[in-house]
Amino acid sequence: MRNYSKTVGALAAASALVAGNAMAEIEGEVAVGYHNMYEFRFVDLGSDLVTAQVDLATEANGFGFSVGAWYAAWDTPGFPGAAVNSTELDLYGAVSYEIAGFALELGYIYYYFPDTSTAITGLGTGNTQEVYFSAGYDFDFGLGLASTFYYDFDENNGWYNDTSISYSWGINECLSLDLAAGVGFADGHGLQASGRPGSVGTADGFQGWYVSAALPWEFRDGVTLTPYIKYTDGDSDLLTNVTNVTTGEEHVVAGVSLAVGF
């Protein structure tokens, strides 16, 4: 379950690269990454996350169209009495449009877990589907505002919202510092520990807050290395560690990705 809130709009930006061409071209990007842990919406799902992805985008009549795939593998301690996912494949697509300076995007995400044929009862970690709608606005001085509403109409049958503020400072032509802070809210699939270990309900409402910093470095044309660090603080009622059944944990997530555009 990739943190799409960090990358929603990136595909739309790729589409913008080909805007205005009489014959629309297809832009693409492939990327690999390593992360010390797998944090998804304030929840620790495991450690040593390795990711690979490919994104394609094009533009026609002012609309951006994008598709992509994201694959992940990570280590998760055994959870008594239940199967544990160790790999994941996400498939996604989106349509984007810009109006009056606002970037709008409507998308679909399919979450597939090859190692698990059935979901872990109560944890909602089986195959599922979401649709999302995002709206963002970038100011001229590097400040950006964005909000993304996700609706899970399959396994979890609930919604999630991520709202954030960001600032990008161009240090030089190939290096920038990207800062962000945000909050999460949910209804229907924010997990809550209850009663005995392994028994969960839903922790609706406020989920937590986060801050992050990234340093994208395009050291060659179209090749970008991006180290980052992120701090998250989950709400005291939110199940923030599915293997230890712990609520309200703070996480420090760090990693690096290498992306090549074409």
Phi, psi and omega in degrees: 000087185296150178282079185295336181299337180278342186235357176301130184101339178294321179291323177296323178296321177296322178298323182296337180296334181254005180297141176094347178284137179297320177249107185299135177256166177255121175261151181212168177207137171241146183210151173229156182203160173230139183221139185294336178209164177255099179254126179228113179052050176078003184254133176275113180260351180155190185233170177051061180277126176244131185231154174214143182208160174221135180231140176231143182211150175211179184218143176207129177055036178087353179259142174261140179233133184216149174220159179190171177219142181227126181241139182222147173222137183206169180259130178229127176301150180299137177250115187307128172082010182213152175288152181237127178286140174233350175223158182208143174232123176249133175243136186211158177208157184204157172238133183232157180203145178245130180218128179053036178086353179266130176267118181249142181215134176240124186218173181225141179227131173247122180260121182234130181245098186300331185275356184230118180276336178227154181286154171286120185305124176089339183264346176062038183256016176276179178303138182205176183223145175225150164246154180216156174227130180234149175223132181218155179221127178253125177274161185296335185264021174095354180273140179224146175237140181208148175217133182232129180250118179254139175234118176271112183257014185239255186296316188265333176051059179200178181237159178219139178233133174239123178238131187217161172236140184223160176217131179241126181244115178282107182287315173207195186295334186239000184227135177218161176245120181249118180248146179209152174216141183203172179226157179234144175227150182211161173212114176105337177215033166265110190286144181225130175287138180212140175065252184258160178303136180093348178259125184227155171236208177242136176257090184278161180093216184299131181255329181153184180223162182210158170225150181211158176219134178228153184229075179294129182234106178272085187281344171221158182302117179082002180240119187233129175255127186230100169279151180208163173218145184217137176245130178235148178227102181282151179299152185297338179269350185275134176286102187260003175212106187287338181272330178259358182049060182242140180253156170063030181282155170259141180233144170243114183250134179218151179184187181210144177229153177235120183238141178234121179268152178211000000 
